[in-house]
Amino acid sequence: MRRPSTSNRLDDQVLAWGRSNTQGEVQLKQPVPVPGTYTVMVVATNYEPLIGERELHLDANTPAYFDPWGKIWLRSR
């Protein structure tokens, strides 16, 4: 069955995902293509989701591993 091209399902829009360790370091499961501009969403149990639309800007020289933000603070529910 072919999926329609206008879909709003989150899993159809996810380019990369990762998990955080107890120190808050995130490892993506696959690389993100460069160059590009991306929306970032952080979801954690008992915290409000954090969404930054078109906040991650990567140019062609972006290294495979880097930290563009330092610390990201989440608000508890």
N, CA, C, O and CB atoms as a CASP TS submission, in Angstrom:
PFRMAT TS
TARGET T0000
AUTHOR 0000-0000-0000
METHOD Language model
MODEL 1
PARENT N/A
ATOM      1  N   MET     1       0.837  -1.168   0.000  1.00  0.00           N
ATOM      2  CA  MET     1       0.000   0.000   0.000  1.00  0.00           C
ATOM      3  C   MET     1       0.893   1.247   0.000  1.00  0.00           C
ATOM      4  O   MET     1       1.867   1.318   0.750  1.00  0.00           O
ATOM      5  CB  MET     1      -0.958  -0.011   1.216  1.00  0.00           C
ATOM      6  N   ARG     2       0.568   2.189  -0.813  1.00  0.00           N
ATOM      7  CA  ARG     2       1.358   3.414  -0.922  1.00  0.00           C
ATOM      8  C   ARG     2       0.852   4.471   0.048  1.00  0.00           C
ATOM      9  O   ARG     2      -0.353   4.699   0.150  1.00  0.00           O
ATOM     10  CB  ARG     2       1.320   3.953  -2.355  1.00  0.00           C
ATOM     11  N   ARG     3       1.771   5.118   0.762  1.00  0.00           N
ATOM     12  CA  ARG     3       1.388   6.177   1.693  1.00  0.00           C
ATOM     13  C   ARG     3       1.100   7.461   0.929  1.00  0.00           C
ATOM     14  O   ARG     3       1.776   7.762  -0.055  1.00  0.00           O
ATOM     15  CB  ARG     3       2.494   6.410   2.743  1.00  0.00           C
ATOM     16  N   PRO     4       0.110   8.213   1.370  1.00  0.00           N
ATOM     17  CA  PRO     4      -0.142   9.502   0.719  1.00  0.00           C
ATOM     18  C   PRO     4       1.027  10.453   0.961  1.00  0.00           C
ATOM     19  O   PRO     4       1.704  10.358   1.985  1.00  0.00           O
ATOM     20  CB  PRO     4      -1.460  10.128   1.237  1.00  0.00           C
ATOM     21  N   SER     5       1.265  11.370   0.024  1.00  0.00           N
ATOM     22  CA  SER     5       2.396  12.274   0.146  1.00  0.00           C
ATOM     23  C   SER     5       2.167  13.369   1.182  1.00  0.00           C
ATOM     24  O   SER     5       3.137  13.969   1.645  1.00  0.00           O
ATOM     25  CB  SER     5       2.694  12.894  -1.188  1.00  0.00           C
ATOM     26  N   THR     6       0.940  13.649   1.558  1.00  0.00           N
ATOM     27  CA  THR     6       0.658  14.662   2.580  1.00  0.00           C
ATOM     28  C   THR     6       0.288  13.947   3.872  1.00  0.00           C
ATOM     29  O   THR     6      -0.881  13.665   4.136  1.00  0.00           O
ATOM     30  CB  THR     6      -0.490  15.633   2.127  1.00  0.00           C
ATOM     31  N   SER     7       1.302  13.663   4.660  1.00  0.00           N
ATOM     32  CA  SER     7       1.113  12.928   5.901  1.00  0.00           C
ATOM     33  C   SER     7       1.574  13.781   7.064  1.00  0.00           C
ATOM     34  O   SER     7       2.548  14.524   6.945  1.00  0.00           O
ATOM     35  CB  SER     7       1.873  11.587   5.874  1.00  0.00           C
ATOM     36  N   ASN     8       0.881  13.681   8.189  1.00  0.00           N
ATOM     37  CA  ASN     8       1.266  14.401   9.393  1.00  0.00           C
ATOM     38  C   ASN     8       1.741  13.468  10.485  1.00  0.00           C
ATOM     39  O   ASN     8       1.958  13.906  11.615  1.00  0.00           O
ATOM     40  CB  ASN     8       0.116  15.226   9.895  1.00  0.00           C
ATOM     41  N   ARG     9       1.905  12.211  10.180  1.00  0.00           N
ATOM     42  CA  ARG     9       2.386  11.267  11.183  1.00  0.00           C
ATOM     43  C   ARG     9       3.822  11.590  11.549  1.00  0.00           C
ATOM     44  O   ARG     9       4.659  11.786  10.668  1.00  0.00           O
ATOM     45  CB  ARG     9       2.273   9.820  10.674  1.00  0.00           C
ATOM     46  N   LEU    10       4.114  11.647  12.844  1.00  0.00           N
ATOM     47  CA  LEU    10       5.449  12.008  13.308  1.00  0.00           C
ATOM     48  C   LEU    10       6.508  11.046  12.784  1.00  0.00           C
ATOM     49  O   LEU    10       7.592  11.481  12.392  1.00  0.00           O
ATOM     50  CB  LEU    10       5.486  12.039  14.828  1.00  0.00           C
ATOM     51  N   ASP    11       6.217   9.751  12.768  1.00  0.00           N
ATOM     52  CA  ASP    11       7.234   8.797  12.324  1.00  0.00           C
ATOM     53  C   ASP    11       7.535   8.920  10.835  1.00  0.00           C
ATOM     54  O   ASP    11       8.568   8.425  10.386  1.00  0.00           O
ATOM     55  CB  ASP    11       6.791   7.383  12.637  1.00  0.00           C
ATOM     56  N   ASP    12       6.666   9.563  10.054  1.00  0.00           N
ATOM     57  CA  ASP    12       6.952   9.817   8.647  1.00  0.00           C
ATOM     58  C   ASP    12       7.832  11.040   8.461  1.00  0.00           C
ATOM     59  O   ASP    12       8.346  11.264   7.365  1.00  0.00           O
ATOM     60  CB  ASP    12       5.664   9.990   7.875  1.00  0.00           C
ATOM     61  N   GLN    13       8.016  11.838   9.506  1.00  0.00           N
ATOM     62  CA  GLN    13       8.755  13.080   9.398  1.00  0.00           C
ATOM     63  C   GLN    13      10.099  13.044  10.135  1.00  0.00           C
ATOM     64  O   GLN    13      10.888  13.981  10.010  1.00  0.00           O
ATOM     65  CB  GLN    13       7.917  14.206   9.927  1.00  0.00           C
ATOM     66  N   VAL    14      10.366  12.004  10.882  1.00  0.00           N
ATOM     67  CA  VAL    14      11.599  11.920  11.666  1.00  0.00           C
ATOM     68  C   VAL    14      12.760  11.552  10.756  1.00  0.00           C
ATOM     69  O   VAL    14      12.720  10.542  10.053  1.00  0.00           O
ATOM     70  CB  VAL    14      11.460  10.888  12.812  1.00  0.00           C
ATOM     71  N   LEU    15      13.795  12.387  10.778  1.00  0.00           N
ATOM     72  CA  LEU    15      14.988  12.132   9.988  1.00  0.00           C
ATOM     73  C   LEU    15      16.018  11.358  10.806  1.00  0.00           C
ATOM     74  O   LEU    15      16.695  10.471  10.286  1.00  0.00           O
ATOM     75  CB  LEU    15      15.585  13.448   9.483  1.00  0.00           C
ATOM     76  N   ALA    16      16.128  11.698  12.075  1.00  0.00           N
ATOM     77  CA  ALA    16      17.071  11.028  12.964  1.00  0.00           C
ATOM     78  C   ALA    16      16.528  11.088  14.381  1.00  0.00           C
ATOM     79  O   ALA    16      15.784  12.006  14.726  1.00  0.00           O
ATOM     80  CB  ALA    16      18.485  11.676  12.882  1.00  0.00           C
ATOM     81  N   TRP    17      16.892  10.122  15.193  1.00  0.00           N
ATOM     82  CA  TRP    17      16.501  10.139  16.599  1.00  0.00           C
ATOM     83  C   TRP    17      17.648   9.563  17.407  1.00  0.00           C
ATOM     84  O   TRP    17      18.510   8.854  16.887  1.00  0.00           O
ATOM     85  CB  TRP    17      15.179   9.337  16.840  1.00  0.00           C
ATOM     86  N   GLY    18      17.636   9.883  18.679  1.00  0.00           N
ATOM     87  CA  GLY    18      18.695   9.394  19.548  1.00  0.00           C
ATOM     88  C   GLY    18      18.211   9.266  20.970  1.00  0.00           C
ATOM     89  O   GLY    18      17.064   9.583  21.284  1.00  0.00           O
ATOM     90  N   ARG    19      19.083   8.805  21.815  1.00  0.00           N
ATOM     91  CA  ARG    19      18.786   8.662  23.240  1.00  0.00           C
ATOM     92  C   ARG    19      19.863   9.365  24.039  1.00  0.00           C
ATOM     93  O   ARG    19      21.002   9.512  23.595  1.00  0.00           O
ATOM     94  CB  ARG    19      18.686   7.169  23.650  1.00  0.00           C
ATOM     95  N   SER    20      19.475   9.793  25.226  1.00  0.00           N
ATOM     96  CA  SER    20      20.401  10.495  26.109  1.00  0.00           C
ATOM     97  C   SER    20      20.845   9.571  27.229  1.00  0.00           C
ATOM     98  O   SER    20      20.093   8.700  27.667  1.00  0.00           O
ATOM     99  CB  SER    20      19.754  11.771  26.685  1.00  0.00           C
ATOM    100  N   ASN    21      22.081   9.770  27.692  1.00  0.00           N
ATOM    101  CA  ASN    21      22.539   9.042  28.871  1.00  0.00           C
ATOM    102  C   ASN    21      22.246   9.884  30.114  1.00  0.00           C
ATOM    103  O   ASN    21      21.633  10.945  29.996  1.00  0.00           O
ATOM    104  CB  ASN    21      24.062   8.706  28.769  1.00  0.00           C
ATOM    105  N   THR    22      22.660   9.450  31.278  1.00  0.00           N
ATOM    106  CA  THR    22      22.353  10.174  32.520  1.00  0.00           C
ATOM    107  C   THR    22      23.067  11.512  32.616  1.00  0.00           C
ATOM    108  O   THR    22      22.683  12.348  33.434  1.00  0.00           O
ATOM    109  CB  THR    22      22.720   9.329  33.715  1.00  0.00           C
ATOM    110  N   GLN    23      24.091  11.740  31.808  1.00  0.00           N
ATOM    111  CA  GLN    23      24.781  13.030  31.784  1.00  0.00           C
ATOM    112  C   GLN    23      24.144  13.986  30.778  1.00  0.00           C
ATOM    113  O   GLN    23      24.556  15.142  30.682  1.00  0.00           O
ATOM    114  CB  GLN    23      26.261  12.833  31.451  1.00  0.00           C
ATOM    115  N   GLY    24      23.139  13.519  30.024  1.00  0.00           N
ATOM    116  CA  GLY    24      22.457  14.366  29.051  1.00  0.00           C
ATOM    117  C   GLY    24      23.090  14.369  27.679  1.00  0.00           C
ATOM    118  O   GLY    24      22.669  15.134  26.811  1.00  0.00           O
ATOM    119  N   GLU    25      24.099  13.526  27.455  1.00  0.00           N
ATOM    120  CA  GLU    25      24.726  13.450  26.142  1.00  0.00           C
ATOM    121  C   GLU    25      23.833  12.625  25.215  1.00  0.00           C
ATOM    122  O   GLU    25      23.367  11.547  25.583  1.00  0.00           O
ATOM    123  CB  GLU    25      26.156  12.830  26.238  1.00  0.00           C
ATOM    124  N   VAL    26      23.603  13.144  24.014  1.00  0.00           N
ATOM    125  CA  VAL    26      22.729  12.473  23.053  1.00  0.00           C
ATOM    126  C   VAL    26      23.570  11.879  21.932  1.00  0.00           C
ATOM    127  O   VAL    26      24.450  12.539  21.381  1.00  0.00           O
ATOM    128  CB  VAL    26      21.673  13.455  22.480  1.00  0.00           C
ATOM    129  N   GLN    27      23.289  10.634  21.608  1.00  0.00           N
ATOM    130  CA  GLN    27      23.907   9.976  20.462  1.00  0.00           C
ATOM    131  C   GLN    27      22.792   9.670  19.463  1.00  0.00           C
ATOM    132  O   GLN    27      21.849   8.948  19.787  1.00  0.00           O
ATOM    133  CB  GLN    27      24.682   8.663  20.888  1.00  0.00           C
ATOM    134  N   LEU    28      22.896  10.215  18.257  1.00  0.00           N
ATOM    135  CA  LEU    28      21.917   9.915  17.216  1.00  0.00           C
ATOM    136  C   LEU    28      22.156   8.520  16.676  1.00  0.00           C
ATOM    137  O   LEU    28      23.291   8.044  16.634  1.00  0.00           O
ATOM    138  CB  LEU    28      21.983  10.953  16.079  1.00  0.00           C
ATOM    139  N   LYS    29      21.080   7.867  16.263  1.00  0.00           N
ATOM    140  CA  LYS    29      21.176   6.507  15.735  1.00  0.00           C
ATOM    141  C   LYS    29      21.680   6.485  14.297  1.00  0.00           C
ATOM    142  O   LYS    29      22.146   5.449  13.823  1.00  0.00           O
ATOM    143  CB  LYS    29      19.826   5.821  15.815  1.00  0.00           C
ATOM    144  N   GLN    30      21.593   7.612  13.599  1.00  0.00           N
ATOM    145  CA  GLN    30      22.081   7.721  12.232  1.00  0.00           C
ATOM    146  C   GLN    30      22.502   9.171  11.986  1.00  0.00           C
ATOM    147  O   GLN    30      22.001  10.078  12.651  1.00  0.00           O
ATOM    148  CB  GLN    30      20.991   7.266  11.203  1.00  0.00           C
ATOM    149  N   PRO    31      23.418   9.402  11.039  1.00  0.00           N
ATOM    150  CA  PRO    31      23.870  10.776  10.789  1.00  0.00           C
ATOM    151  C   PRO    31      22.774  11.613  10.135  1.00  0.00           C
ATOM    152  O   PRO    31      21.893  11.083   9.458  1.00  0.00           O
ATOM    153  CB  PRO    31      25.121  10.772   9.902  1.00  0.00           C
ATOM    154  N   VAL    32      22.841  12.920  10.346  1.00  0.00           N
ATOM    155  CA  VAL    32      21.912  13.866   9.735  1.00  0.00           C
ATOM    156  C   VAL    32      22.599  14.438   8.500  1.00  0.00           C
ATOM    157  O   VAL    32      23.746  14.877   8.594  1.00  0.00           O
ATOM    158  CB  VAL    32      21.491  15.007  10.744  1.00  0.00           C
ATOM    159  N   PRO    33      21.932  14.447   7.340  1.00  0.00           N
ATOM    160  CA  PRO    33      22.558  14.965   6.126  1.00  0.00           C
ATOM    161  C   PRO    33      22.926  16.449   6.242  1.00  0.00           C
ATOM    162  O   PRO    33      22.184  17.241   6.823  1.00  0.00           O
ATOM    163  CB  PRO    33      21.629  14.759   4.942  1.00  0.00           C
ATOM    164  N   VAL    34      24.076  16.803   5.683  1.00  0.00           N
ATOM    165  CA  VAL    34      24.508  18.195   5.628  1.00  0.00           C
ATOM    166  C   VAL    34      24.719  18.569   4.168  1.00  0.00           C
ATOM    167  O   VAL    34      25.075  17.695   3.377  1.00  0.00           O
ATOM    168  CB  VAL    34      25.812  18.424   6.463  1.00  0.00           C
ATOM    169  N   PRO    35      24.521  19.803   3.775  1.00  0.00           N
ATOM    170  CA  PRO    35      23.973  20.907   4.562  1.00  0.00           C
ATOM    171  C   PRO    35      22.471  20.741   4.745  1.00  0.00           C
ATOM    172  O   PRO    35      21.824  19.985   4.020  1.00  0.00           O
ATOM    173  CB  PRO    35      24.281  22.253   3.891  1.00  0.00           C
ATOM    174  N   GLY    36      21.922  21.458   5.726  1.00  0.00           N
ATOM    175  CA  GLY    36      20.482  21.418   5.954  1.00  0.00           C
ATOM    176  C   GLY    36      20.082  22.225   7.167  1.00  0.00           C
ATOM    177  O   GLY    36      20.914  22.570   8.006  1.00  0.00           O
ATOM    178  N   THR    37      18.793  22.524   7.250  1.00  0.00           N
ATOM    179  CA  THR    37      18.187  23.208   8.390  1.00  0.00           C
ATOM    180  C   THR    37      17.095  22.298   8.904  1.00  0.00           C
ATOM    181  O   THR    37      16.277  21.806   8.127  1.00  0.00           O
ATOM    182  CB  THR    37      17.623  24.631   8.003  1.00  0.00           C
ATOM    183  N   TYR    38      17.073  22.063  10.237  1.00  0.00           N
ATOM    184  CA  TYR    38      16.185  21.058  10.801  1.00  0.00           C
ATOM    185  C   TYR    38      15.424  21.567  12.017  1.00  0.00           C
ATOM    186  O   TYR    38      15.884  22.452  12.739  1.00  0.00           O
ATOM    187  CB  TYR    38      16.972  19.833  11.173  1.00  0.00           C
ATOM    188  N   THR    39      14.259  20.989  12.221  1.00  0.00           N
ATOM    189  CA  THR    39      13.482  21.202  13.434  1.00  0.00           C
ATOM    190  C   THR    39      13.928  20.154  14.440  1.00  0.00           C
ATOM    191  O   THR    39      14.133  18.994  14.082  1.00  0.00           O
ATOM    192  CB  THR    39      11.935  21.119  13.160  1.00  0.00           C
ATOM    193  N   VAL    40      14.077  20.556  15.695  1.00  0.00           N
ATOM    194  CA  VAL    40      14.540  19.651  16.739  1.00  0.00           C
ATOM    195  C   VAL    40      13.448  19.522  17.794  1.00  0.00           C
ATOM    196  O   VAL    40      12.866  20.521  18.217  1.00  0.00           O
ATOM    197  CB  VAL    40      15.871  20.156  17.373  1.00  0.00           C
ATOM    198  N   MET    41      13.172  18.288  18.216  1.00  0.00           N
ATOM    199  CA  MET    41      12.197  18.040  19.269  1.00  0.00           C
ATOM    200  C   MET    41      12.842  17.156  20.326  1.00  0.00           C
ATOM    201  O   MET    41      13.413  16.112  20.012  1.00  0.00           O
ATOM    202  CB  MET    41      10.904  17.379  18.701  1.00  0.00           C
ATOM    203  N   VAL    42      12.746  17.587  21.588  1.00  0.00           N
ATOM    204  CA  VAL    42      13.276  16.814  22.707  1.00  0.00           C
ATOM    205  C   VAL    42      12.082  16.387  23.556  1.00  0.00           C
ATOM    206  O   VAL    42      11.289  17.225  23.985  1.00  0.00           O
ATOM    207  CB  VAL    42      14.326  17.647  23.553  1.00  0.00           C
ATOM    208  N   VAL    43      11.956  15.088  23.796  1.00  0.00           N
ATOM    209  CA  VAL    43      10.857  14.537  24.585  1.00  0.00           C
ATOM    210  C   VAL    43      11.445  13.698  25.704  1.00  0.00           C
ATOM    211  O   VAL    43      12.293  12.839  25.462  1.00  0.00           O
ATOM    212  CB  VAL    43       9.888  13.690  23.702  1.00  0.00           C
ATOM    213  N   ALA    44      10.996  13.944  26.930  1.00  0.00           N
ATOM    214  CA  ALA    44      11.457  13.175  28.084  1.00  0.00           C
ATOM    215  C   ALA    44      10.277  12.932  29.013  1.00  0.00           C
ATOM    216  O   ALA    44       9.421  13.803  29.167  1.00  0.00           O
ATOM    217  CB  ALA    44      12.610  13.912  28.831  1.00  0.00           C
ATOM    218  N   THR    45      10.224  11.771  29.626  1.00  0.00           N
ATOM    219  CA  THR    45       9.163  11.422  30.558  1.00  0.00           C
ATOM    220  C   THR    45       9.094  12.444  31.685  1.00  0.00           C
ATOM    221  O   THR    45      10.119  12.808  32.261  1.00  0.00           O
ATOM    222  CB  THR    45       9.381  10.011  31.123  1.00  0.00           C
ATOM    223  N   ASN    46       7.898  12.901  31.995  1.00  0.00           N
ATOM    224  CA  ASN    46       7.616  13.874  33.058  1.00  0.00           C
ATOM    225  C   ASN    46       8.122  15.284  32.764  1.00  0.00           C
ATOM    226  O   ASN    46       8.197  16.108  33.675  1.00  0.00           O
ATOM    227  CB  ASN    46       8.221  13.400  34.339  1.00  0.00           C
ATOM    228  N   TYR    47       8.467  15.575  31.521  1.00  0.00           N
ATOM    229  CA  TYR    47       8.886  16.913  31.119  1.00  0.00           C
ATOM    230  C   TYR    47       8.077  17.367  29.917  1.00  0.00           C
ATOM    231  O   TYR    47       7.616  16.549  29.122  1.00  0.00           O
ATOM    232  CB  TYR    47      10.392  16.945  30.799  1.00  0.00           C
ATOM    233  N   GLU    48       7.908  18.672  29.791  1.00  0.00           N
ATOM    234  CA  GLU    48       7.214  19.217  28.630  1.00  0.00           C
ATOM    235  C   GLU    48       8.110  19.067  27.409  1.00  0.00           C
ATOM    236  O   GLU    48       9.319  19.275  27.506  1.00  0.00           O
ATOM    237  CB  GLU    48       6.825  20.707  28.854  1.00  0.00           C
ATOM    238  N   PRO    49       7.537  18.708  26.251  1.00  0.00           N
ATOM    239  CA  PRO    49       8.357  18.613  25.038  1.00  0.00           C
ATOM    240  C   PRO    49       8.965  19.971  24.697  1.00  0.00           C
ATOM    241  O   PRO    49       8.354  21.015  24.927  1.00  0.00           O
ATOM    242  CB  PRO    49       7.517  18.092  23.851  1.00  0.00           C
ATOM    243  N   LEU    50      10.147  19.941  24.158  1.00  0.00           N
ATOM    244  CA  LEU    50      10.841  21.144  23.721  1.00  0.00           C
ATOM    245  C   LEU    50      10.984  21.051  22.206  1.00  0.00           C
ATOM    246  O   LEU    50      11.587  20.108  21.694  1.00  0.00           O
ATOM    247  CB  LEU    50      12.244  21.301  24.430  1.00  0.00           C
ATOM    248  N   ILE    51      10.433  22.026  21.488  1.00  0.00           N
ATOM    249  CA  ILE    51      10.471  21.998  20.034  1.00  0.00           C
ATOM    250  C   ILE    51      11.078  23.305  19.524  1.00  0.00           C
ATOM    251  O   ILE    51      10.634  24.392  19.893  1.00  0.00           O
ATOM    252  CB  ILE    51       9.050  21.779  19.444  1.00  0.00           C
ATOM    253  N   GLY    52      12.073  23.186  18.694  1.00  0.00           N
ATOM    254  CA  GLY    52      12.698  24.339  18.046  1.00  0.00           C
ATOM    255  C   GLY    52      12.553  24.180  16.548  1.00  0.00           C
ATOM    256  O   GLY    52      13.265  23.387  15.931  1.00  0.00           O
ATOM    257  N   GLU    53      11.629  24.933  15.955  1.00  0.00           N
ATOM    258  CA  GLU    53      11.391  24.804  14.520  1.00  0.00           C
ATOM    259  C   GLU    53      12.498  25.481  13.727  1.00  0.00           C
ATOM    260  O   GLU    53      12.789  26.662  13.918  1.00  0.00           O
ATOM    261  CB  GLU    53      10.030  25.402  14.144  1.00  0.00           C
ATOM    262  N   ARG    54      13.114  24.705  12.828  1.00  0.00           N
ATOM    263  CA  ARG    54      14.177  25.186  11.942  1.00  0.00           C
ATOM    264  C   ARG    54      15.307  25.857  12.729  1.00  0.00           C
ATOM    265  O   ARG    54      15.846  26.878  12.302  1.00  0.00           O
ATOM    266  CB  ARG    54      13.602  26.167  10.916  1.00  0.00           C
ATOM    267  N   GLU    55      15.663  25.271  13.887  1.00  0.00           N
ATOM    268  CA  GLU    55      16.683  25.843  14.775  1.00  0.00           C
ATOM    269  C   GLU    55      18.078  25.281  14.554  1.00  0.00           C
ATOM    270  O   GLU    55      19.064  25.907  14.944  1.00  0.00           O
ATOM    271  CB  GLU    55      16.289  25.620  16.198  1.00  0.00           C
ATOM    272  N   LEU    56      18.178  24.114  13.939  1.00  0.00           N
ATOM    273  CA  LEU    56      19.482  23.492  13.735  1.00  0.00           C
ATOM    274  C   LEU    56      19.929  23.733  12.300  1.00  0.00           C
ATOM    275  O   LEU    56      19.332  23.211  11.359  1.00  0.00           O
ATOM    276  CB  LEU    56      19.432  21.972  14.050  1.00  0.00           C
ATOM    277  N   HIS    57      20.989  24.532  12.138  1.00  0.00           N
ATOM    278  CA  HIS    57      21.512  24.882  10.815  1.00  0.00           C
ATOM    279  C   HIS    57      22.885  24.232  10.650  1.00  0.00           C
ATOM    280  O   HIS    57      23.823  24.551  11.381  1.00  0.00           O
ATOM    281  CB  HIS    57      21.601  26.440  10.629  1.00  0.00           C
ATOM    282  N   LEU    58      22.992  23.329   9.695  1.00  0.00           N
ATOM    283  CA  LEU    58      24.251  22.632   9.441  1.00  0.00           C
ATOM    284  C   LEU    58      24.761  23.002   8.057  1.00  0.00           C
ATOM    285  O   LEU    58      24.017  22.932   7.079  1.00  0.00           O
ATOM    286  CB  LEU    58      24.074  21.096   9.565  1.00  0.00           C
ATOM    287  N   ASP    59      26.036  23.399   7.970  1.00  0.00           N
ATOM    288  CA  ASP    59      26.602  23.676   6.656  1.00  0.00           C
ATOM    289  C   ASP    59      27.398  22.463   6.182  1.00  0.00           C
ATOM    290  O   ASP    59      27.508  21.466   6.896  1.00  0.00           O
ATOM    291  CB  ASP    59      27.498  24.941   6.695  1.00  0.00           C
ATOM    292  N   ALA    60      27.936  22.553   5.004  1.00  0.00           N
ATOM    293  CA  ALA    60      28.632  21.411   4.402  1.00  0.00           C
ATOM    294  C   ALA    60      29.878  21.007   5.181  1.00  0.00           C
ATOM    295  O   ALA    60      30.348  19.879   5.030  1.00  0.00           O
ATOM    296  CB  ALA    60      29.014  21.734   2.973  1.00  0.00           C
ATOM    297  N   ASN    61      30.426  21.893   6.008  1.00  0.00           N
ATOM    298  CA  ASN    61      31.636  21.588   6.774  1.00  0.00           C
ATOM    299  C   ASN    61      31.360  21.119   8.200  1.00  0.00           C
ATOM    300  O   ASN    61      32.294  20.975   8.989  1.00  0.00           O
ATOM    301  CB  ASN    61      32.517  22.797   6.817  1.00  0.00           C
ATOM    302  N   THR    62      30.110  20.883   8.542  1.00  0.00           N
ATOM    303  CA  THR    62      29.768  20.449   9.892  1.00  0.00           C
ATOM    304  C   THR    62      30.360  19.066  10.168  1.00  0.00           C
ATOM    305  O   THR    62      30.141  18.137   9.390  1.00  0.00           O
ATOM    306  CB  THR    62      28.235  20.431  10.086  1.00  0.00           C
ATOM    307  N   PRO    63      31.114  18.919  11.275  1.00  0.00           N
ATOM    308  CA  PRO    63      31.679  17.595  11.590  1.00  0.00           C
ATOM    309  C   PRO    63      30.581  16.611  11.999  1.00  0.00           C
ATOM    310  O   PRO    63      29.486  17.020  12.385  1.00  0.00           O
ATOM    311  CB  PRO    63      32.728  17.711  12.719  1.00  0.00           C
ATOM    312  N   ALA    64      30.876  15.339  11.914  1.00  0.00           N
ATOM    313  CA  ALA    64      29.888  14.308  12.243  1.00  0.00           C
ATOM    314  C   ALA    64      29.468  14.362  13.711  1.00  0.00           C
ATOM    315  O   ALA    64      28.319  14.057  14.031  1.00  0.00           O
ATOM    316  CB  ALA    64      30.446  12.928  11.918  1.00  0.00           C
ATOM    317  N   TYR    65      30.378  14.744  14.609  1.00  0.00           N
ATOM    318  CA  TYR    65      30.061  14.802  16.037  1.00  0.00           C
ATOM    319  C   TYR    65      30.405  16.185  16.567  1.00  0.00           C
ATOM    320  O   TYR    65      31.563  16.602  16.540  1.00  0.00           O
ATOM    321  CB  TYR    65      30.827  13.703  16.828  1.00  0.00           C
ATOM    322  N   PHE    66      29.387  16.894  17.049  1.00  0.00           N
ATOM    323  CA  PHE    66      29.610  18.198  17.656  1.00  0.00           C
ATOM    324  C   PHE    66      28.402  18.543  18.510  1.00  0.00           C
ATOM    325  O   PHE    66      27.361  17.895  18.404  1.00  0.00           O
ATOM    326  CB  PHE    66      29.863  19.290  16.575  1.00  0.00           C
ATOM    327  N   ASP    67      28.528  19.546  19.346  1.00  0.00           N
ATOM    328  CA  ASP    67      27.456  19.956  20.254  1.00  0.00           C
ATOM    329  C   ASP    67      27.072  21.399  19.940  1.00  0.00           C
ATOM    330  O   ASP    67      27.769  22.321  20.364  1.00  0.00           O
ATOM    331  CB  ASP    67      27.893  19.809  21.749  1.00  0.00           C
ATOM    332  N   PRO    68      25.964  21.620  19.196  1.00  0.00           N
ATOM    333  CA  PRO    68      25.616  22.979  18.797  1.00  0.00           C
ATOM    334  C   PRO    68      25.017  23.836  19.911  1.00  0.00           C
ATOM    335  O   PRO    68      24.984  25.060  19.779  1.00  0.00           O
ATOM    336  CB  PRO    68      24.661  22.922  17.669  1.00  0.00           C
ATOM    337  N   TRP    69      24.541  23.230  21.011  1.00  0.00           N
ATOM    338  CA  TRP    69      23.823  24.007  22.024  1.00  0.00           C
ATOM    339  C   TRP    69      24.464  24.032  23.396  1.00  0.00           C
ATOM    340  O   TRP    69      24.181  24.945  24.172  1.00  0.00           O
ATOM    341  CB  TRP    69      22.461  23.483  22.158  1.00  0.00           C
ATOM    342  N   GLY    70      25.293  23.099  23.727  1.00  0.00           N
ATOM    343  CA  GLY    70      25.748  22.997  25.100  1.00  0.00           C
ATOM    344  C   GLY    70      24.652  22.321  25.910  1.00  0.00           C
ATOM    345  O   GLY    70      24.294  21.180  25.619  1.00  0.00           O
ATOM    346  N   LYS    71      24.111  22.995  26.915  1.00  0.00           N
ATOM    347  CA  LYS    71      23.041  22.405  27.730  1.00  0.00           C
ATOM    348  C   LYS    71      21.675  22.848  27.227  1.00  0.00           C
ATOM    349  O   LYS    71      21.493  23.992  26.811  1.00  0.00           O
ATOM    350  CB  LYS    71      23.209  22.792  29.211  1.00  0.00           C
ATOM    351  N   ILE    72      20.715  21.925  27.272  1.00  0.00           N
ATOM    352  CA  ILE    72      19.314  22.229  26.978  1.00  0.00           C
ATOM    353  C   ILE    72      18.519  21.965  28.247  1.00  0.00           C
ATOM    354  O   ILE    72      18.583  20.870  28.806  1.00  0.00           O
ATOM    355  CB  ILE    72      18.770  21.372  25.768  1.00  0.00           C
ATOM    356  N   TRP    73      17.775  22.954  28.700  1.00  0.00           N
ATOM    357  CA  TRP    73      17.018  22.825  29.939  1.00  0.00           C
ATOM    358  C   TRP    73      15.570  22.494  29.616  1.00  0.00           C
ATOM    359  O   TRP    73      14.961  23.133  28.758  1.00  0.00           O
ATOM    360  CB  TRP    73      17.107  24.120  30.780  1.00  0.00           C
ATOM    361  N   LEU    74      15.011  21.491  30.304  1.00  0.00           N
ATOM    362  CA  LEU    74      13.619  21.094  30.138  1.00  0.00           C
ATOM    363  C   LEU    74      12.811  21.502  31.353  1.00  0.00           C
ATOM    364  O   LEU    74      13.323  21.506  32.472  1.00  0.00           O
ATOM    365  CB  LEU    74      13.508  19.584  29.905  1.00  0.00           C
ATOM    366  N   ARG    75      11.564  21.841  31.141  1.00  0.00           N
ATOM    367  CA  ARG    75      10.654  22.235  32.233  1.00  0.00           C
ATOM    368  C   ARG    75       9.850  21.011  32.667  1.00  0.00           C
ATOM    369  O   ARG    75       9.229  20.351  31.834  1.00  0.00           O
ATOM    370  CB  ARG    75       9.692  23.402  31.784  1.00  0.00           C
ATOM    371  N   SER    76       9.858  20.705  33.955  1.00  0.00           N
ATOM    372  CA  SER    76       9.109  19.552  34.451  1.00  0.00           C
ATOM    373  C   SER    76       7.619  19.856  34.438  1.00  0.00           C
ATOM    374  O   SER    76       7.204  21.013  34.498  1.00  0.00           O
ATOM    375  CB  SER    76       9.568  19.169  35.875  1.00  0.00           C
ATOM    376  N   ARG    77       6.829  18.802  34.358  1.00  0.00           N
ATOM    377  CA  ARG    77       5.364  18.965  34.336  1.00  0.00           C
ATOM    378  C   ARG    77       4.828  19.076  35.728  1.00  0.00           C
ATOM    379  O   ARG    77       3.620  19.218  35.915  1.00  0.00           O
ATOM    380  CB  ARG    77       4.687  17.803  33.615  1.00  0.00           C
TER
END
